[in-house]
Amino acid sequence: MFFRQRKHGSCLSYLFGCGGLGKAIAVDVVAGDEDWFIMEVEAAQATITHVIDTHVHADHLSGGRNLSEKVGAAYCLHSQAADWLRFPFTPLSDGDVIETGNVISRVLHTPGHTHDSISLLVSDRRRTEHPWFVMTGDTLFVGGIGRPDLAGQEQVMAGLLFDSLQTRLLVLPDTIEIWPGHQAGSVCGAGLSGKPSSTIGFEKAHQPGLKIGKREEFIRFLTEEIPPRPAEMDRIVRQNTSG
């Protein structure tokens, strides 16, 4: 497996795949970074087959669709994104499996930050069938949890986040690595660390919100201190949904 993380401000994007069979996935590409992904995948002697956004972004312009057109790859989001997008894309559903050579990515629908939020649970069959890491988008960060208010239903969305965390992510083995969509400086969550990765076990042990086992208590905790809305959020969402 080859694996690259790209930092753009507080945004974290990813390129990973099977070097032996030359297939790769790009995740959460920021507009302006498309040529970096092309350069890196060429250096790895691979081809990008899927470009995935973990959700429709509200804090930055996505370069996902543009990159997919440049390299001839499928542009993918969860199927619920069809409620907002004005252009065609490849819909993903919970449980879908994407094979890029020996690298296997399983789609987990993890709503709460947005209705269409997904995570990707990844394994490398050259080492083991067991999952190795999870790309959590804006659902779970190092040191924080995704904000629940972007849809204007913070109580409902916080409840969905609780469900996603409790039934999808926190039930994973403690050794699973977390690779999130943002780090410190982002307004997509509160208390984010500057460290760009962690593990399920470390976050469970040291994030106060993840220690809350009651849904209503978690909702109160998550909605007490919500960061200011992203600057120019409405314009960014319009552009990301109109293409």
C-alpha positions in Angstrom: 0.0 0.0 0.0 1.0 3.6 -0.6 -0.4 6.4 1.5 -0.2 10.2 1.2 -1.7 12.9 3.3 -2.1 16.4 1.9 -2.4 19.4 4.3 -4.2 22.5 2.9 -4.7 25.0 5.7 -6.6 23.0 8.3 -8.0 20.6 5.7 -6.6 17.1 5.3 -6.9 15.2 2.1 -5.7 11.7 1.2 -4.3 9.6 -1.7 -3.9 5.9 -1.1 -4.0 2.6 -2.9 -2.2 -0.5 -4.2 1.2 0.1 -5.6 1.5 -3.4 -7.0 -1.6 -3.3 -9.0 -1.5 0.5 -9.6 -4.9 1.6 -8.4 -5.7 4.5 -6.0 -8.4 6.5 -4.3 -8.3 10.3 -3.6 -10.4 11.5 -0.6 -11.6 15.1 0.2 -9.6 16.9 -2.4 -9.4 20.7 -1.9 -9.8 22.9 -5.0 -6.4 23.9 -6.2 -4.7 20.7 -5.1 -5.7 18.6 -8.2 -2.2 18.7 -9.8 -0.6 17.5 -6.6 -2.7 14.4 -6.7 -1.9 13.8 -10.3 1.8 14.2 -9.6 1.8 11.9 -6.6 -0.2 9.1 -8.3 2.1 9.2 -11.3 5.1 9.0 -9.0 3.4 5.9 -7.4 2.9 4.5 -10.9 -0.8 4.2 -10.3 -4.1 5.4 -11.6 -6.9 7.1 -9.6 -10.0 5.1 -10.1 -12.2 6.8 -7.5 -12.4 10.3 -6.1 -14.5 10.5 -2.9 -15.8 13.4 -0.9 -16.8 12.2 2.6 -19.6 14.8 2.4 -20.7 18.0 0.7 -18.2 20.5 2.2 -19.3 23.8 3.7 -15.9 25.3 4.7 -13.9 25.0 1.5 -14.3 24.4 -2.2 -14.0 20.8 -3.3 -11.6 19.8 -6.1 -13.0 16.3 -6.2 -15.2 16.6 -9.3 -12.5 18.5 -11.2 -9.9 15.9 -10.3 -12.2 13.1 -11.4 -12.7 14.7 -14.8 -8.9 15.3 -15.2 -8.0 11.6 -14.5 -11.2 9.9 -15.8 -12.2 8.5 -12.4 -15.6 8.1 -10.7 -16.6 11.0 -8.5 -18.3 9.6 -5.4 -20.4 10.8 -2.5 -23.1 9.1 -0.4 -26.4 8.7 -2.2 -28.1 11.3 0.0 -26.0 14.0 -1.6 -28.4 13.8 -4.5 -30.8 15.9 -2.5 -28.5 18.9 -3.0 -26.2 18.2 -6.0 -27.1 19.6 -9.5 -24.8 17.3 -11.4 -24.3 13.5 -11.8 -22.0 11.5 -9.5 -21.5 7.9 -8.4 -23.6 7.2 -5.3 -22.2 5.3 -2.4 -24.3 3.4 0.2 -23.5 2.0 3.6 -21.6 -1.3 3.2 -20.4 -0.7 -0.3 -16.9 -2.1 -0.9 -14.4 -0.4 -3.2 -11.5 -2.6 -4.4 -8.3 -0.9 -5.6 -6.1 -3.8 -6.1 -5.2 -5.3 -2.7 -6.6 -2.3 -0.8 -10.2 -2.6 0.3 -12.3 0.4 1.4 -15.7 -0.2 3.0 -18.2 2.6 3.2 -19.7 3.4 6.6 -22.6 5.9 6.5 -21.9 8.1 9.6 -24.4 11.0 9.5 -24.5 13.8 12.0 -22.1 16.5 10.8 -24.2 16.3 7.6 -26.8 13.8 6.4 -24.5 12.5 3.7 -21.4 12.0 5.8 -19.4 8.8 5.3 -16.3 7.2 6.7 -14.0 4.7 4.9 -12.8 1.6 6.7 -9.6 0.5 4.9 -7.7 -2.8 4.9 -4.7 -4.0 2.9 -5.0 -7.7 1.9 -1.3 -8.0 1.4 -1.0 -7.8 5.2 -4.4 -9.0 6.6 -8.1 -9.0 5.8 -8.7 -7.0 9.1 -9.1 -3.2 8.8 -6.1 -1.1 9.4 -7.5 2.5 9.5 -10.6 4.6 9.1 -11.0 7.9 7.3 -13.5 9.7 9.4 -14.1 12.9 7.3 -15.7 15.4 9.6 -17.4 12.9 11.9 -14.6 12.3 14.3 -11.4 14.3 14.6 -8.2 14.0 16.7 -9.4 15.7 19.8 -12.9 16.6 18.7 -16.2 15.7 17.1 -17.8 17.2 14.0 -20.1 20.2 14.5 -23.8 19.3 14.3 -25.4 22.6 13.2 -24.7 23.0 9.5 -28.1 21.6 8.5 -29.8 24.0 11.0 -31.0 21.1 13.1 -28.3 20.8 15.7 -30.3 18.7 18.2 -31.3 16.2 15.6 -27.9 16.1 14.0 -26.1 15.7 17.4 -28.3 12.7 18.0 -27.3 11.2 14.7 -23.7 11.9 15.5 -24.1 10.0 18.8 -25.6 7.0 16.9 -22.8 7.1 14.2 -20.1 7.2 16.8 -21.6 4.5 19.1 -22.6 2.0 16.4 -20.0 2.6 13.6 -16.7 4.1 14.9 -16.3 3.4 18.6 -17.1 -0.2 18.2 -14.0 -0.6 16.0 -10.9 -2.2 17.5 -8.9 0.3 19.6 -5.8 -0.2 17.4 -7.6 1.2 14.3 -6.0 4.4 13.1 -8.1 7.5 12.6 -7.3 9.8 9.6 -9.7 12.8 9.8 -10.7 15.6 7.3 -9.4 18.5 9.4 -6.9 19.4 12.2 -6.5 22.4 14.5 -7.6 25.6 13.0 -10.8 24.2 11.4 -14.2 25.5 12.4 -15.8 22.1 11.6 -15.4 21.0 15.2 -14.2 22.2 18.6 -11.0 21.3 20.4 -9.2 19.8 17.4 -5.6 18.8 17.8 -2.7 19.7 15.5 -1.8 16.1 15.3 -3.0 14.7 12.0 -3.9 11.2 13.1 -4.7 9.1 16.1 -6.3 5.8 17.1 -9.8 4.8 18.1 -8.4 3.7 21.5 -6.6 6.9 22.3 -9.6 9.1 21.4 -11.9 6.9 23.4 -9.6 7.3 26.4 -9.0 11.0 26.1 -12.0 12.7 24.4 -14.6 13.7 27.0 -17.4 13.6 24.5 -16.6 10.0 23.6 -17.0 8.9 27.2 -20.6 10.0 27.3 -22.8 6.9 26.9 -26.2 8.6 27.2 -27.7 10.1 24.0 -29.4 13.2 25.6 -26.3 14.0 27.7 -24.2 13.8 24.5 -26.5 16.1 22.7 -26.3 18.7 25.4 -22.5 18.4 25.5 -22.1 18.8 21.7 -24.4 21.7 21.4 -23.1 23.8 24.3 -20.2 25.3 22.4 -20.5 25.4 18.7 -17.9 27.3 16.7 -18.9 30.2 14.5 -20.2 29.1 11.1 -17.6 28.9 8.3 -17.0 32.2 6.5 -18.9 32.4 3.2 -20.5 29.0 4.0 -23.6 29.6 1.8 -21.5 30.6 -1.2 -19.2 27.6 -0.7 -22.1 25.2 -0.5 -23.7 26.7 -3.6 -20.5 26.2 -5.6 -19.9 22.7 -4.3 -23.5 21.6 -5.1 -23.7 23.3 -8.5 -20.3 22.3 -9.8 
